[in-house]
């Protein structure tokens, strides 16, 4: 879910219906009708106006970004708040060089199950790349060319390594949720049952600065039901008014 406060729109990824819904914001009644649909309801595909299990949305300066996870890409919709018809064509793509390819890969320009998105106040987008066990940063994302390279990677030492099931201070395993507050990046490290905090990361594969859900950076206990452990967190959100970190756990991924 993403809110465009400037243009008074709310976007929701409707994963199993193969679409993103746009609502007028703020919501003033129960069960409102969507204003617009991105993707084609119930029709999974890989074209310029189709989606295959969209997992995340983010909006910056009126531009909507959608992680199209089964197509291993992220689609860009310029001026999404002005879209006047359903199923509009995308205006850009990351992870692929065209709108009909969906190959996965491991490089600075490829994804293998693109997950959640978050864009900071400077227009830099962070995205989890679940099966590559990493998170990627795209600087000034609204101006990225189709198939453009990421500028930074977390969870791996470089853009071509996938170390898999490793637990240490710099690793990620099947990350899903991600959020950025200022220059601090929080990643829901689903596979290791923890949330990692990176303070102003500027180097590939940098160590995390904090951990939630585990007692240290080298343990991964997921079957302990106490107030300090987390079992397979999927989403993380920062409530910026009081800088509160909210974590949502869903059992299956």
Secondary structure, 3 states (H helix, E strand, C coil): CEEECCCCEEEEEEHHHCEEEEEECCCCCCCCCCCEEEECCCCECCCCCCECCEEEEEEECCEEEEEEHHHCEEEEECCHHHCCCCCCCCCEEECCCCCCCCCCCCCCCCCCCEEEEEECCCCCEEEEEHHHCEEEEECCHHHCCCCCCCCEEEECCCCCCCCCCCCCCCECCCCCCEEEECCEEEEEEHHHCEEEEEECCCCCCCCCCEEECCCCCCCCCCCCCCCCCCCCEEEEEEECCCCEEEEEECCCC
